[in-house]
Each structure stands twice: as C-alpha cells, then as structure tokens.
C-alpha cells in the first residue's frame, strides 16, 4: 500500500499521485483556500471555515455552507455529527457534533455580545428528493406532507426580485437549544417520511437548513431594522 494523496504543509493544496496505464507515475496538484488532513477535527474545521460566516451573518452578510461528495464520504457526519440522536441541548458542543450544532452555539454567543441589537431568528428545513421538495417542519398529523414550491417575487422599484419557497414553515428560534431541537425534529420527521416512502436513505436525499436573521436596534419604545441575512447549510446527495 502507498499513499496517493498528500496535503501541503501550508494546507492550501493537495497532490494526488498515481500510475498511468503504462505504469509511469503521474502527479496532479490542486490549490484551494483551505485543505484539512484526516487528522482535523470538527472544531478546527468549524473555527476556520464556518465561524467567519456566522459572524458575518450577524452583521448582515448571508452565508452558505455546502457539503458534498460521494456516498459514504461523511457528509452527514460533517454537517450534523457522528450520531444525530446525540445532539445536545447547546452551550458546549460535544466532540462528535457537526458544523450545524456548533453554528447554533456561535449564533447564540454572537447575539449575547451585541446587547444594543435585538435579533429575530427563523429556521426552516427542506428535504429534496427526486426533484420534489418536502417541508420537514410541517405539522402534517399523519396526512401526506404538502408540497412546497420555489417562487420569485417581482421587485417593486425599491427591492430586487426575490426567490422564496411558497408554503414553507418557518419557526421562530430564541436560543441555541431551540435550534438544536428544531434540527432533531426535522431529522426525526425525515426518518418517518423515509419509512413511508420505502427507504429514501439519507445519503440519497439533499437537505437545506436555513436560519433567517433580522437585526433591529434595541431602542426604548422604538426599533429600526438594521439588516437581514440568511445562514444556509446544504447537504447535497
């Protein structure tokens, strides 16, 4: 056995070594903003690549985290954690927790550091399979879950056209604990939906967890909207 992939010491490039059909060795080097070796843990990846997006979202800049790769490469492990059922209540992320629970804690900590601003957080959770979107927060009480659709709202001269999801459930979140519970509720709904559909299996479905953030001035008797942003986490199948 021999190693075919090496990460540069500065962690900004990957070199792949392999033999050609004629046995001649070949190498291919690709550069990236950041590369993490197999020794990297969840906290290191979060601090380096996701925490800046969380801080930006609290300042009005939308952020997007996309996790993709072949089946079995660890997408759910990276985004959610080793065992989704073990997601804690917040405040101190366990070693195995993924980027999403850690982002929830970072949002709560960032809000606490901004006492002059009032934040309103709303979360939504979408499953996409076979070109059909399903609202994982919808309260369907055993009935078939209603389909949701992507729409575009035309601009009115002041606002640009905006793409939105018609009929999507949005939950108001007040804490990291609320966000973690919402994530667990959505994953549980997926498991139920999975059984009824004959076994989609999580790795063959895409998921989108979104936190919409509104920031207001915290003035007595009055408030002004300062910014609107979204923090979106996507797991592609």
C-alpha contacts under 8 A as a table, 3 or more apart, distances in Angstrom:
res1	aa1	res2	aa2	distance
3	X	6	X	7.50
3	X	17	X	7.99
4	X	15	X	7.99
4	X	16	X	5.49
4	X	17	X	4.80
4	X	18	X	6.36
5	X	14	X	6.85
5	X	15	X	5.66
5	X	16	X	4.58
5	X	17	X	6.38
6	X	14	X	5.70
6	X	15	X	5.23
6	X	16	X	6.62
7	X	11	X	6.03
7	X	12	X	7.66
7	X	13	X	6.02
7	X	14	X	4.71
7	X	15	X	6.52
7	X	35	X	7.00
7	X	36	X	7.60
7	X	37	X	6.39
8	X	11	X	5.06
8	X	12	X	6.39
8	X	13	X	5.36
8	X	14	X	6.13
8	X	15	X	7.59
9	X	12	X	7.99
10	X	13	X	7.71
11	X	14	X	7.97
11	X	34	X	5.83
11	X	35	X	4.96
11	X	36	X	6.59
12	X	31	X	5.79
12	X	32	X	5.16
12	X	33	X	5.71
12	X	34	X	4.79
12	X	35	X	5.38
13	X	29	X	6.81
13	X	30	X	5.50
13	X	31	X	4.21
13	X	32	X	5.69
13	X	34	X	7.52
13	X	35	X	6.49
14	X	29	X	5.62
14	X	30	X	5.38
14	X	31	X	6.53
14	X	35	X	7.39
15	X	27	X	6.64
15	X	28	X	5.55
15	X	29	X	4.30
15	X	30	X	6.52
16	X	27	X	5.49
16	X	28	X	5.18
16	X	29	X	6.40
17	X	25	X	7.07
17	X	26	X	5.76
17	X	27	X	4.39
17	X	28	X	6.59
18	X	25	X	5.70
18	X	26	X	5.42
18	X	27	X	6.40
19	X	22	X	7.59
19	X	23	X	5.16
19	X	24	X	5.30
19	X	25	X	4.18
19	X	26	X	5.71
20	X	23	X	5.08
20	X	24	X	5.23
20	X	25	X	6.12
20	X	26	X	6.62
21	X	24	X	7.37
32	X	35	X	6.58
36	X	39	X	7.79
36	X	40	X	5.99
36	X	45	X	7.51
37	X	40	X	5.72
40	X	44	X	6.39
40	X	45	X	7.02
41	X	44	X	5.47
41	X	45	X	6.51
42	X	45	X	5.33
42	X	46	X	6.10
42	X	78	X	7.19
42	X	95	X	7.19
42	X	96	X	7.16
42	X	97	X	7.24
42	X	98	X	6.22
42	X	99	X	7.04
43	X	46	X	5.02
43	X	47	X	6.01
43	X	95	X	7.65
44	X	47	X	5.29
44	X	48	X	6.19
45	X	48	X	5.32
45	X	49	X	5.90
45	X	50	X	7.35
46	X	49	X	5.53
46	X	50	X	4.87
46	X	51	X	5.93
46	X	99	X	6.02
46	X	102	X	7.41
47	X	50	X	6.13
47	X	51	X	5.12
47	X	52	X	7.64
48	X	51	X	6.62
48	X	52	X	7.45
49	X	52	X	6.62
49	X	53	X	7.52
50	X	53	X	5.25
50	X	54	X	6.49
50	X	65	X	7.46
50	X	99	X	7.51
50	X	103	X	7.48
51	X	54	X	5.06
51	X	55	X	6.29
51	X	103	X	7.06
51	X	106	X	7.21
52	X	55	X	5.16
52	X	56	X	6.07
53	X	56	X	4.98
53	X	57	X	6.10
53	X	61	X	7.98
53	X	62	X	7.61
53	X	63	X	5.30
53	X	64	X	7.62
53	X	231	X	7.72
54	X	57	X	5.12
54	X	58	X	6.53
54	X	63	X	7.22
54	X	103	X	6.70
54	X	106	X	6.96
54	X	107	X	6.45
54	X	231	X	7.13
55	X	58	X	5.32
55	X	59	X	6.62
55	X	107	X	7.64
55	X	110	X	6.98
56	X	59	X	5.04
56	X	60	X	6.40
56	X	61	X	5.07
56	X	62	X	7.03
56	X	63	X	7.36
57	X	60	X	5.08
57	X	61	X	4.61
57	X	62	X	5.13
57	X	63	X	6.27
57	X	213	X	7.39
57	X	229	X	5.80
57	X	230	X	6.51
57	X	231	X	6.32
58	X	61	X	7.24
58	X	107	X	7.58
58	X	110	X	7.31
58	X	111	X	7.60
58	X	213	X	7.24
58	X	215	X	7.63
58	X	229	X	7.63
59	X	227	X	7.30
60	X	215	X	7.91
60	X	227	X	5.04
60	X	228	X	5.56
60	X	229	X	5.06
61	X	228	X	7.93
61	X	229	X	5.67
61	X	230	X	7.58
62	X	229	X	4.74
62	X	230	X	4.70
62	X	231	X	5.67
63	X	230	X	6.38
63	X	231	X	4.84
63	X	232	X	6.28
64	X	231	X	6.02
64	X	232	X	4.88
64	X	233	X	5.99
64	X	234	X	7.65
65	X	232	X	6.29
65	X	233	X	4.83
65	X	234	X	6.13
66	X	233	X	6.09
66	X	234	X	4.76
66	X	235	X	6.04
66	X	236	X	7.35
67	X	75	X	5.82
67	X	78	X	7.77
67	X	79	X	7.17
67	X	233	X	7.94
67	X	234	X	6.15
67	X	235	X	4.89
67	X	236	X	6.30
68	X	75	X	6.20
68	X	235	X	6.16
68	X	236	X	5.21
68	X	237	X	7.01
69	X	73	X	6.04
69	X	74	X	7.96
69	X	75	X	6.90
69	X	236	X	7.78
69	X	237	X	7.80
70	X	73	X	5.61
70	X	237	X	7.98
71	X	74	X	7.82
71	X	203	X	6.23
71	X	204	X	7.87
71	X	237	X	7.66
72	X	75	X	7.56
72	X	203	X	7.60
74	X	77	X	5.01
74	X	78	X	6.05
75	X	78	X	5.23
75	X	79	X	6.21
75	X	235	X	6.76
76	X	79	X	5.12
76	X	80	X	5.47
76	X	81	X	6.61
76	X	82	X	7.98
76	X	203	X	7.85
76	X	235	X	7.38
77	X	80	X	5.52
77	X	81	X	4.34
77	X	82	X	5.09
77	X	83	X	7.66
77	X	98	X	6.39
78	X	81	X	5.88
78	X	98	X	5.15
78	X	99	X	6.35
79	X	98	X	4.80
79	X	99	X	4.88
79	X	100	X	5.75
79	X	233	X	8.00
79	X	235	X	7.55
80	X	83	X	7.83
80	X	84	X	6.21
80	X	97	X	6.29
80	X	98	X	4.29
80	X	99	X	6.27
80	X	100	X	5.82
80	X	101	X	6.97
81	X	84	X	5.92
81	X	87	X	7.73
81	X	96	X	5.49
81	X	97	X	4.19
81	X	98	X	4.02
81	X	99	X	7.61
82	X	96	X	5.39
82	X	97	X	6.48
82	X	98	X	7.47
83	X	86	X	5.55
83	X	87	X	7.42
83	X	96	X	7.74
83	X	97	X	7.93
84	X	87	X	5.61
84	X	184	X	7.29
84	X	187	X	7.89
85	X	184	X	7.19
87	X	97	X	6.69
87	X	101	X	7.42
87	X	180	X	7.11
87	X	184	X	7.46
88	X	93	X	7.32
88	X	94	X	7.58
88	X	180	X	7.30
89	X	176	X	7.47
89	X	177	X	4.92
89	X	180	X	6.37
89	X	181	X	7.36
90	X	93	X	6.52
90	X	101	X	7.51
90	X	104	X	7.81
90	X	105	X	6.24
90	X	176	X	5.67
90	X	177	X	5.25
90	X	180	X	7.05
91	X	105	X	5.94
91	X	176	X	7.39
92	X	105	X	7.71
93	X	97	X	6.27
93	X	101	X	7.14
93	X	102	X	6.19
93	X	105	X	7.76
94	X	97	X	5.48
97	X	101	X	6.51
97	X	102	X	7.23
98	X	101	X	6.07
98	X	102	X	6.59
99	X	102	X	5.21
99	X	103	X	6.02
100	X	103	X	5.04
100	X	104	X	6.37
100	X	233	X	7.51
101	X	104	X	5.09
101	X	105	X	6.53
101	X	180	X	6.27
102	X	105	X	5.20
102	X	106	X	6.25
103	X	106	X	4.96
103	X	107	X	6.10
104	X	107	X	5.17
104	X	108	X	6.42
104	X	176	X	5.04
104	X	179	X	6.41
104	X	180	X	7.16
105	X	108	X	5.20
105	X	109	X	6.21
105	X	176	X	5.41
106	X	109	X	5.04
106	X	110	X	5.98
107	X	110	X	5.10
107	X	111	X	6.19
107	X	176	X	7.43
108	X	111	X	5.23
108	X	112	X	6.36
108	X	175	X	6.22
108	X	176	X	5.80
109	X	112	X	5.17
109	X	113	X	6.53
110	X	113	X	5.20
110	X	114	X	6.77
111	X	114	X	5.26
111	X	115	X	7.33
111	X	117	X	7.97
111	X	119	X	7.24
112	X	115	X	6.23
114	X	117	X	5.72
115	X	118	X	7.52
116	X	217	X	6.47
116	X	218	X	5.44
116	X	219	X	7.94
117	X	215	X	6.43
117	X	216	X	5.60
117	X	217	X	4.84
117	X	218	X	5.06
118	X	215	X	5.74
118	X	216	X	5.00
118	X	217	X	6.09
118	X	218	X	5.54
119	X	213	X	6.85
119	X	214	X	5.62
119	X	215	X	4.60
119	X	216	X	6.25
120	X	172	X	7.36
120	X	173	X	7.51
120	X	174	X	7.67
120	X	213	X	5.89
120	X	214	X	5.14
120	X	215	X	6.55
121	X	172	X	5.76
121	X	173	X	5.26
121	X	174	X	6.90
121	X	211	X	6.43
121	X	212	X	5.70
121	X	213	X	4.87
121	X	214	X	6.60
122	X	170	X	5.82
122	X	171	X	5.18
122	X	172	X	4.39
122	X	173	X	5.62
122	X	211	X	5.56
122	X	212	X	5.12
122	X	213	X	6.70
123	X	170	X	5.46
123	X	171	X	5.15
123	X	172	X	6.50
123	X	173	X	6.79
123	X	179	X	7.51
123	X	182	X	7.92
123	X	209	X	7.28
123	X	210	X	5.53
123	X	211	X	4.49
123	X	212	X	6.30
124	X	135	X	7.94
124	X	136	X	7.98
124	X	137	X	6.88
124	X	168	X	7.30
124	X	169	X	6.22
124	X	170	X	5.05
124	X	171	X	6.55
124	X	209	X	5.89
124	X	210	X	5.31
124	X	211	X	6.73
125	X	135	X	6.28
125	X	136	X	5.52
125	X	137	X	6.32
125	X	183	X	7.93
125	X	186	X	6.66
125	X	207	X	7.27
125	X	208	X	5.72
125	X	209	X	4.54
125	X	210	X	6.44
126	X	133	X	6.50
126	X	134	X	5.68
126	X	135	X	4.99
126	X	136	X	5.72
126	X	207	X	5.61
126	X	208	X	5.09
126	X	209	X	6.52
127	X	133	X	5.61
127	X	134	X	5.05
127	X	135	X	6.54
127	X	136	X	6.63
127	X	190	X	7.77
127	X	205	X	6.87
127	X	206	X	5.90
127	X	207	X	4.64
127	X	208	X	6.63
128	X	131	X	6.35
128	X	132	X	5.58
128	X	133	X	4.52
128	X	134	X	6.38
128	X	205	X	5.87
128	X	206	X	4.99
128	X	207	X	6.09
129	X	132	X	5.44
129	X	133	X	6.68
129	X	204	X	7.49
129	X	205	X	5.03
129	X	206	X	6.46
132	X	147	X	7.50
133	X	147	X	6.37
133	X	148	X	6.00
133	X	149	X	7.21
134	X	145	X	7.01
134	X	146	X	7.26
134	X	147	X	5.80
134	X	148	X	6.39
135	X	138	X	5.51
135	X	145	X	7.37
135	X	146	X	7.59
135	X	147	X	7.37
135	X	148	X	6.91
135	X	168	X	6.23
135	X	169	X	6.82
136	X	186	X	5.12
136	X	187	X	7.79
136	X	189	X	5.96
136	X	190	X	6.62
137	X	169	X	5.96
137	X	170	X	7.70
137	X	185	X	7.53
137	X	186	X	5.99
137	X	189	X	7.70
138	X	145	X	7.07
138	X	146	X	8.00
138	X	168	X	7.84
138	X	169	X	5.95
140	X	143	X	5.26
140	X	144	X	6.70
140	X	145	X	5.73
148	X	165	X	6.60
148	X	166	X	5.83
148	X	167	X	5.58
148	X	168	X	6.32
149	X	165	X	5.48
149	X	166	X	5.31
149	X	167	X	7.33
150	X	163	X	6.97
150	X	164	X	5.76
150	X	165	X	4.41
150	X	166	X	6.07
151	X	163	X	5.72
151	X	164	X	5.35
151	X	165	X	5.85
151	X	166	X	6.27
152	X	161	X	6.71
152	X	162	X	5.56
152	X	163	X	4.32
152	X	164	X	6.08
153	X	161	X	5.51
153	X	162	X	5.10
153	X	163	X	6.18
153	X	164	X	7.34
154	X	160	X	7.30
154	X	161	X	4.62
154	X	162	X	6.75
155	X	158	X	6.98
155	X	159	X	5.24
155	X	160	X	4.74
155	X	161	X	4.37
155	X	162	X	7.32
156	X	159	X	5.92
156	X	160	X	7.41
157	X	160	X	7.35
165	X	168	X	5.79
173	X	176	X	7.97
173	X	178	X	5.62
173	X	179	X	6.19
174	X	178	X	6.26
174	X	179	X	7.97
175	X	178	X	5.14
175	X	179	X	6.51
176	X	179	X	5.07
176	X	180	X	6.12
177	X	180	X	5.12
177	X	181	X	6.13
178	X	181	X	5.15
178	X	182	X	6.12
179	X	182	X	5.01
179	X	183	X	6.23
180	X	183	X	5.10
180	X	184	X	6.32
181	X	184	X	5.06
181	X	185	X	6.07
182	X	185	X	4.99
182	X	186	X	6.14
183	X	186	X	5.17
183	X	187	X	6.22
184	X	187	X	5.12
184	X	188	X	6.09
185	X	188	X	5.11
185	X	189	X	6.15
186	X	189	X	5.00
186	X	190	X	6.21
187	X	190	X	4.98
187	X	191	X	6.38
188	X	191	X	5.11
188	X	192	X	6.45
189	X	192	X	5.17
189	X	193	X	6.07
190	X	193	X	4.92
190	X	194	X	5.80
191	X	194	X	4.92
191	X	195	X	6.36
192	X	195	X	5.33
192	X	196	X	6.47
193	X	196	X	5.19
193	X	197	X	6.17
194	X	197	X	5.20
194	X	198	X	6.31
194	X	199	X	4.91
194	X	200	X	5.33
194	X	201	X	6.72
195	X	198	X	5.22
195	X	199	X	5.30
195	X	200	X	7.81
196	X	199	X	7.42
197	X	200	X	6.64
200	X	204	X	6.42
200	X	205	X	7.00
201	X	204	X	5.73
201	X	205	X	7.07
202	X	205	X	5.45
202	X	206	X	7.87
203	X	206	X	7.76
203	X	237	X	5.76
204	X	237	X	4.96
205	X	236	X	7.10
205	X	237	X	5.02
206	X	234	X	7.33
206	X	235	X	5.38
206	X	236	X	4.56
206	X	237	X	4.89
207	X	234	X	5.75
207	X	235	X	5.19
207	X	236	X	6.76
208	X	232	X	6.93
208	X	233	X	5.71
208	X	234	X	4.55
208	X	235	X	6.55
209	X	232	X	5.86
209	X	233	X	5.20
209	X	234	X	6.55
210	X	230	X	6.78
210	X	231	X	5.79
210	X	232	X	4.36
210	X	233	X	6.28
211	X	230	X	5.67
211	X	231	X	5.16
211	X	232	X	6.32
212	X	228	X	7.50
212	X	229	X	5.99
212	X	230	X	4.38
212	X	231	X	6.41
213	X	228	X	5.68
213	X	229	X	5.21
213	X	230	X	5.80
213	X	231	X	7.75
214	X	225	X	7.26
214	X	226	X	7.61
214	X	227	X	5.89
214	X	228	X	4.64
214	X	229	X	6.67
215	X	225	X	6.00
215	X	226	X	5.37
215	X	227	X	5.29
215	X	228	X	6.53
216	X	223	X	5.97
216	X	224	X	5.26
216	X	225	X	4.45
216	X	226	X	5.20
216	X	227	X	7.32
217	X	223	X	5.16
217	X	224	X	5.36
217	X	225	X	6.69
217	X	226	X	6.66
218	X	222	X	7.54
218	X	223	X	5.92
219	X	222	X	5.41
219	X	223	X	5.64
220	X	223	X	7.66
